Amino acid sequence: MATLPNPLPDLASSGLVLPPGSLVDATLDGPWHEPLLWHADGPAAPRDWPDLRAAGRRLGLLPVLVTGGRREQWPKDWDLCPDDTSYPGDHDADEVLAEYWADHVDHADDGTGDGAPADEDAPGPSSWPGLAPVPAREAAEDADTAAAGLAGVIAADADEWLGGARIALVPARRSADIPAAIGWSGPMNHENDVARLCAVLRSWEDRFDARVVVLGFDTMIVSVGRPPATIEEARALAAEHYAFCPDNIDQAPPHDLDAYAEKAVLNQEAWSFWWD
């Protein structure tokens, strides 16, 4: 993946005021040639995310909360794969999602020619419906302000939310690229090159004011500054969520896109994803 110079090796002389922390270079194939991220050694505080967003951005560093989850798997144990990661800008979100949709939705037609799946248990239409439109309503606040608010809520009760969270810094210019910048392998059973998912995250940044706020071993939480406000908008976006992370629906009853749209997408200011 093509990147700008990595400021993490010079973090100690950067002028950033940081709590005690650790640089992580551990990957699935052994130590990487430079640090992939820094994270604090102790729990995140509610002000960490906005403070480091303001201070780190000038250096090319963006904040994200990292969680060890219930199994205490912190980033050094994440099986990071930067060598297998391409550049998010080389991929088109619509094409990526259409390919995932083709892999996970039954394409058998019921013979009517209307695109309805023959299998009544299929999660959606057999043909890829395309990208959801930008919500008609205006964003209530700046996308980074919304992300900081969510990060603060999570940090204030991270044990309850996540089993603990720590603030981290990643060399990236936009939030959507954070998973690719570290070679995150959380969706490995769904996609080996996380940059393809980051292309979708870039599109969500543009359409929904989304920001990556939390990463775990195989989990992600995204803040949403402009969520769908109508059920029609939510249903259109639910198809993207299914293509992006099928486990959100396949492994969560009632395994139904309309129900998921109403519960997890409509007016929701945070989206959670988990890959088995």
Secondary structure, DSSP 8 states (H G I E B T S, - for coil): -------GGGGGGS-----SEEEE-EETTEE-SS--EEEESS---TTHHHHHHHHHGGGTEEEEEE--TTTT--GGGS---GGG---GGGS-HHHHHHHHHHHHS---B-SSSS--BSSTT-SS-SS--------SS--SS-HHHHHHHHHHHHHHTHHHHHS--EEEEEE-SSGGGHHHHHT--TTTTT-S-HHHHHHHHHHHHHHH-EEEEEE-SSEEEEEESS---SHHHHHHHHHHHHHH-THHHHTSTT--HHHHIIIIITT-SEEEEE--
